[in-house]
Amino acid sequence: MDALTRTLVESALAVFDPPGPVLEVGSLQVQCEAVGDLRPLLAGKAFIGCDMMRGPGVDVAGRVEALPLPDGAAGTVICTNVFEHAWEVRRGAEELRRVTAPGGLALVTAPFEFHIHAYPDDYWRFTPRALARLMGGFPSVLVGWQGHPKTPRLVFALGLNETRNDLADLADAWRYETLLRWDERPPLGKRIRAAVGGTLFGRRGWRHIRHWRDLAVEVA
């Protein structure tokens, strides 16, 4: 989990006030605790960590394609950077919907412009529309991305297990809250090189730097 992904989770918690209990799919602590551990953000709510292998942060072992929980067991489901590792990813999306209680929500993030990384393998990259369709089993869905719209760094979606008439307002609030909290930025030297290189050699090769602050959230 990188700083942007964690900020998306933090801002979603602030905007949507998600109910408990909380299920985190892909909860194995493989990074420093300060970044990867979401439990302090949800103090006071029952929290279940689920991952395909046991280890720090894991309460129950299971894959996203076959979650070991009954229907409607979680008020909030958080699934960050897991879908790219699930071969039966459609089944995984159906499982998130199945375990999300009425009135609950599920948040999913997935990298787009990122190197191949095995855990235990890496299969997929998702466009915003692909992720929105995967989450289409929810009555209300928001989808977003960070970076250039043609080559985003990260794609994310949030499914609400209820019909909402204020989705556009929620999308704006989530984007605003994320930008307010997210202070990650490329080093000044890289931004200068991107500005000069983009002028001399074309902008496409410098998209990840030139569009580092671009964030979109919209109704799916």
N, C-alpha and C positions, 0 to 999 in steps of 0.2 A: 504494500500500500504506500503510495507516495503522498506528498503534501496536498496535492490537488484533490485526490480521492478522499482523503480524510476530511478536507474542508467541505466537500460536497455532502458528506455524511453529517458533519456538524451543522451545516446550514439547513439541511433537510429537517434535522431534529428541531431546530429553532422555528422553522416556518410551519411544519405540519403537526408538531406536538404528538408524535406517534405513540400509540398505546402499547402496553406490554401484554404478554411477555414478548421478549425480543429473541429472535433467532438469527444468528450470524452464520451464514454458509461460507465456508472457507476461512475458518477462524484460527487456524494454526499460526502461532506466533513465529514467523520466520525472519522478522526484522526487529529493530529496537522497539521495546515496549511502548515508548512514548508515541510512536507513529502508528503501530499496528494494533494496539490494544484499545478497543472501543468501549470496554465495560465502564471506565470512569465517566464516559459521556452519558451513560444511561443508569447512573446510580439510582437505586430505589426501585428499579424494574427487574423482574425475573429475567435472566439472560441465559440462553443456551448457545454454546459454541459447537458447531458441527463442521467436521472436515473428513476427508477420505482416509486420513491416517491420524493416529493418536499422538498427542504431544501437548506442549504448552498452549493453553487457550481452548482446548478441545474437551467438551463434555460428552459428546456422543459421536461415534464414527459413522459416516455415511456419505454417499455421493449425492450431488445435486439432482441427479437423474432418479434417485430413489431415496428420498429423505425419510429417516426413521421416526417420523412424527405423524400423529393422526391429523385428519382434516381440521382446518381452522385452529391449529394449535398455537399459532403465533399472531400477536397483534401487529408486530413489525418484523419484517424480514430484510436483512441487509446481506447482499451478495456482491462483493466487490472483486472484480478481476478473477472470476471463476469460469464464466461461460466459455472463454476461449479454450479451456482445458476439458470441456465436456463434449465427448463425441456425439452423444444423443442430446444435443442442446435444446431441441424442441421439447423433449421430455422434461428436461431440467426446468424450462420455463413453466410447463404445466404443473410441475411439482411446487414451484414457488406459489403459484396461484392456489393450489390445493391446500397448502398449509396456512395461508393467510386468512385470518378471521374476517368476518363481515365488519366493515368499517376500518379495517386495517390497511397496511400499505407494504409494498415491497420495492426496495431500491436496488438497482443493478448497475454496475459499471463494468466497462470492458475497454482495454486498450485498442487503438487502431494503428497508429504509426509507432510501432514498437518492435524490438527484435524478437526472434523466436526464443521462447523460454519454456523449458520442459518442467511440468509439474503434474503428473509424470510425463505429459506430452502437451503440445501446443497445436491446436487444430484450426482455429477460426479467427477472423477479424470481422467486425460488424459495422456496417454503415448505420447512421441514425434510424433510417427507415427499417432496416432489418431488425434492430433492437426493439423498435416500436411494435413491429408485427409480432415478434416473439412474446411481447408483453400484452398482446391484444386480448388475452382472456380476461383482463381486468376491465371493469366498467369505465374507468377513467385513467388515462395514461399521459404523462408528460415525458418528453424526450429532449435530450440536449447533447452538446458536444463542446469541446474546448479546442481552439486552434483554427486553422483555415478550414472552411467547410468542405473542401475537396480532400484534404489530408489531415483530419483532426488527430490530435494527440490521444484524446479520450472521448468515449461515447458513453452516455448514461441514460437511464430511464427510470421512472417511478410510476408504479401501478397502484392505484387506489381502489380498494375493494368496495366501492360505493360510487354512485353517480353524483358528480359534483358539477354545479353550474358556475363555479368561480375559478375554473382551471386557468384561464388567462391571467387572472390576478395572482394565483398561486405560482405560476411560471415566472412572472415578473419578480415576485417577492423572493423566490428561491435564487434566481440569478443575482439580484441585488445583494442578498445576504451572503452569497458565495464570494462575490467580488469584494465585498466589504471585509471579509475575513481572510481572504487569500493574499498573502504577501510574497509568494514565491515569484522570482523574476530571473531572467537570464543575466549573467554578468554584463557590466557596461561594455566591456571590450567586445563581446559577442554581438551585442546590439549595434555597436558602431560598425563592425565588419559586415553585419547583415544589411545595414543601410547602404554602405558603400558597394558591397558585392551585388546587392539587388539592383542598384542603379547601373552598374557596369555590365553585369552578366545575366540579368533577368531575375525576376523575383521568385520564381518557382522553387529554386534550390534553397531559399532562405525562409520558407514559409513558417517553419516551426519557431523561428526567432521573431520574425516580423509580426506574427499574429499571436504572440505568447499571451496577450491579455484578452483575446477574443473569447467570449463565452456566450453560447446561445441556449435558451430553454424555450420550448414551445409545446403547444397542445398537439398530441399525436392524432 
